[in-house]
Amino acid sequence: MKKTLLCALVSLASAAAQGPAFEVVSIKPAPPQPMGQMRVGMGGDDGRINLNNVSLKDLVVRAFDVKNYQVSGPPVIESERFDVVAKIPDGVKRDQVPAMLRTMLAERFKLESHRETKELPVYEMTIAKGGPNLQKSDMEGRPQVMMEGTDHGMQMKVNNSPVGNFCDFLARMVSRPVLDKTGLQGSYNFALDLAPEDMPGRGGMMRMGPPGGGGPEGGPAPEGGPTGSMTTSLQKLGLKLEAKKAPIDLIIVDRIEKVPTEN
């Protein structure tokens, strides 16, 4: 009897350590995307989540509720993409999804990670001389970012987006955290014209400023920050990027499997 009770207590402790889990999870390799296009979808209803064409990095970002630039690890976290459908147990609130994603990553991909704080090169988004020139949005729903071709390159159209969300999007393109220091509230609609040399290059990063993306030993870029059409477009909006250094909390992926365990 005592042995049975001890085993039960050990099982409960193990389950508690693992945290909340999805009732059912289906993980499949995402089908190839059309040339030149990359679509990532995250949605679902109250009872499930649908994640389409997400990388392991996308999953870690959502699981730990951090920004994309706060996650680093081996190349596999960005090279492999999956479609994930998961059922949330009845009675479990949707705010438990990040914890359930952490359980899924540990069980299905054998994720091992740790937290660190490092001082890193960043860009700070600030208001340029003359003040902001942004159109307030009266739209409803999620922020939208679309890229359209023009005669001179591309145009990035941003709808219904807080400046902070826009900074997060830019951070993925410049491969450096972009911190919102504008103090602007609410959501906005605007567009940025980008020249071919500013288009995302190898690794999906936008080339900005001098080669190497910064000063000596990976420090902040020389005074004046990014150059090119990005800077010009931001100036038209009354915004600018300034190179700085700041402490950033990081999630470091120590280990993660390329192929998940079977459904």
Summary of the structure (lengths in Angstrom):
residues: 263
radius of gyration: 21.2
end to end distance: 35.5
largest distance: 78.9
contacts: 726
relative contact order: 0.18
helix: 29%
strand: 34%
